Amino acid sequence: MLKMRLSPRDAVVLTCGAIVFGTLPLFAGPLFEARSNDTAGVSIVIKPKPIEPSTTVWEFDVTMNTHVKPLTEDLTAVSVLIENKGQRIKPIAWQGDKPGGHHRRGVLQFPAPAGTPATFELQMTSVGGVDLRTFRWETK
């Protein structure tokens, strides 16, 4: 195995080149922790994907599991994104498992709110017989 040592100058040159040619991001959006709700025998875990200033669609990884009843809800109909000033944003797409079954995974997509709100929450109504589930994050 061949081992090479880079001088500090070479390391800077390689890093700058990677940024210029797009192999390293210029700006990484904030990373958000997953939020979960486990009520009435239905577990839901939601994790926002990183949000960058140029992002036009906010995406949320969604995992749902139950052994009580099939997960038949249309997530685009029962979900809403609410930013800290009260703007309510409806989803534009669900890319994932179709309704039914006891395990569902996918990505819920929303148009990005104007600017970056200080806080936002994703609410789901009537999933698994629970009136309201709320998942909340801070951007700062």
Sequence and secondary structure as in RCSB ss.txt:
>XXXX:A:sequence
MLKMRLSPRDAVVLTCGAIVFGTLPLFAGPLFEARSNDTAGVSIVIKPKPIEPSTTVWEFDVTMNTHVKPLTEDL
TAVSVLIENKGQRIKPIAWQGDKPGGHHRRGVLQFPAPAGTPATFELQMTSVGGVDLRTFRWETK
>XXXX:A:secstr
       HHHHHHHHHHHHHTTSS S        EEEEETTEEEEEEE    TT SEEEEEEEEEESSS     H
HHHEEEEETT  EE   EEEE  S SSEEEEEEEEE  SS  SEEEEEEEEETTEEEEEEEEE  
